Amino acid sequence: MSVQKKDKPLHSLFAGATAGAIEAFITYPTEFVKTRSQFGGQKEGPIAIIKDTVKKRGITGLYSGCTALVIGNSAKAGVRFLTYDYFKHKLSDSQGKISAPRSLLAGLGAGMMEAILAVTPSETIKTKLIDDAKRPDPQYRGLMHGTASIIKQEGIFGVYRGLFPVMMRQGANSAVRFTTYATLKQLVQGTARPGQPLPSAITFGIGGIAGLVTVYTTMPLE
């Protein structure tokens, strides 16, 4: 019994970190286009950004700053699941059940922790690397050089720009995501036979819907 309790946080950390790294790598080109489209100046459409980047720098140009996000997303997901499990355990009742408002609060706490420990520095570095990559003569030679240069020029707080709005966004993101996922899962499990596990396809679909709801509800903070 004690072994399971001890292992659970490590399982959450490993599972979250692995899923976060895979997610970041697979979806990075869309993240690259999104970040480029958010920069000030002349407005660029997604197709124009892709064509211009591939023409000038090849397919690998769509992965500028990818390492920073893969590492950051891995750390973010690990911290998110680890801290959510912790807050959920603290807020659960004597039977281990947690209400929707308390699940929302647990997600909020998990999101704020991931913003402080992982998201803000990784996204700041990623954004600066993407912005630098579109220059005719980029000044950063990859993740390590870029990070060292940013800290040298702006200090450690240079990678923590926008911490408060990121905490707001990640807090809302995790609160909505976990609450939506838990609510939908409970609804679906209520229609299944007692003790019957949900098929992977159903779990995948629930996660997809939760992600979609999260994006639309937190985009203004983004």
N, C-alpha and C positions, 0 to 999 in steps of 0.2 A: 504493500500500500504506500509506504513512504517512498519507495523507489519510483513509483509512477508520478507522485507529486513532485519529486525532484527532477524527473526527466521532462515533464510537461513544458516548462519554460524554455528548455533547450530545443525541444521539438518545435515549439512556436517560432523561436528565433531562426532556426535552420530552415524551416518550411517557408516562412515569410521572406527571408533573405534570398533563397533560391528562386522563389516565384517572382520576387521583385526584379532580380537581375534578368531573368528570361523575358519578363514583360517589357522592361526598358529597352532591351536589345531589339526585340521584334517590332516594337511600335516606334522606335526612335525617328525614322524618317518623317513620320507625321508630327512628332514633337519638334523636330527641326523646322519644318514648314510653319507650324503654329508660332514658334518663337520668332522666326524671321518676320512673319506677318504682323507681329505685335510691336515691332520696332517703329519708332517715329520716322518722319520723313515721307518720301513718296510711297504711296500705297501699292503693294504688290499682291497679286492674286496667287493662290496656291500653285496652280499649273505653271505660272510664269516663274515662280521661285524655283520649282523643281527643274524646269528647262534651263534656267540661267545657271543654277548650281551644277547640274550635270555637264553642261557645255563647258564651263570654266574649270571644274575640278573633278569631273567624273562622278560615278556612283558613290565613291567613298566620300565625296564632298557632303553628301546627305547625312554622313555620320560624324561630322565635326562636333566635338564636344561629347561624343557618345560615351566614352569611358567615364567621364565625370558623372553622367546620369546613371549609368549602369551601377557604379559603385554607390552613388547616392541613393538610388532606388532600392538597391539591395539592403542597405542600412536602414532606409526609411521603412520598408515593409517588415523587416525584422523587428525594429523598434515598435512599429504599429501593433503587430500581433502580440508581441511580448507584453507591452504596456496595456493593451486592451484586455488580455487575459487577466492581468493583475487587477485592473480597475473593476472588471466584471466580477471577479472573485470577491472583491471587497464589497461590492454593491449588491451581490446576490442575497436572496433570503436563505433561511435555514435549509431549504430543500434544493438549493443550488439554482433556483429559477431567478430570472431578472426581468423586471418590467420594461416596457418600451421607453419610458422617461429615463430610467436608470441606465439602460443600454445606450441611449443618446448621450448621457453624461459620461459614460465610460469611453465612448467613441470620441467625444470632445477632448477628454484628457489625453487619450492616445494620440490624437492628431496634433495637439499642442506639443507633446513631447517629441514627436517625430520631426516637427518643424524646427525645434531647437537643436536637436542632436544630429539631424541628417539633411532635411530638405533645403533649408535656407542656404547653407554653404554650397551644397552640390548644385542647386539651381542658379545661384549667383555665378559660380565658375562656369557652368554649362552655357549660360546666356552670354557671358563675356567672350567665351571661346567661339560661339556661333557668330556673334557680332564681329569679332576680329577676323574670322575666316572669310568674310565677304569683302575685306579690304584688298586692294591690289597687292600690298606687301604686308601680310600678317606678322604681328610681333610675337605671338605665342607659338612655341614649337611643341605643342602637345599639352597634356594634362599637367604633368609635374612642373614643366617650365612655366605654364600659364598660371598655375596656383601660386608658385613661388614669386612670380612677377607681381601678381595682384597683392599678395601680402607685403611684399617689399615696398610697393608704391603706396598702398592704402592702409597697411597695418592689418591685424587680424580681424578688425571690425569691417574691413573691406569686403569680406566674404559673408558678412551678416547684414548686408543692406536689405531693408524691407522685411526685417524679422517679424514685426508686429502684424502686418497684413498677411504674411505667410502663415503665422500662427492662427489667425482668424480663418484663413482659407482651409488649412489642413485640419483644424478643429472641426469646422463645419463639414468638410469632406468626409472625415472618418465617422463623425456622428451620424450623418445621413446614410453613408454606405453600410455601416454595421447594423444600424437600426432597420433599414430597408431590407437588408439581406436576412436578418434574424426574423423579421415579421413575415416576409414571404415564405421563408423556410418553414416556419411554424404553421402557416396556412396550408401549405402543400402537405406537410406531414400529418395534418389533421384529417386529410382525405385518404391517407394510406393506412394499411393494417398496422396495428401496434407492433413495434419492434422491427418493422421492415425498413431497411436503409433506403435512402433515396438514390436512384440511378445517377451516375456521373453526369449524364446529359441534362438531367433536371437541375442538378446543383450548378452546372455550368450556366444554364439559362437563367437561374435565379441570380447568380453573380453578375451576369451581363445586364440584366434589368436594373440591379442595384447600382452598377456602374453608370448606366445611362441616366438614371434619376439623379445620381450624385453630380454628374457633369452639368446637367441643366440647372440644378439648384445652386451650385457654387460658382458658376462661370463669371458672374459679376465680380466676385472676389479675385478670381484669376486675372 
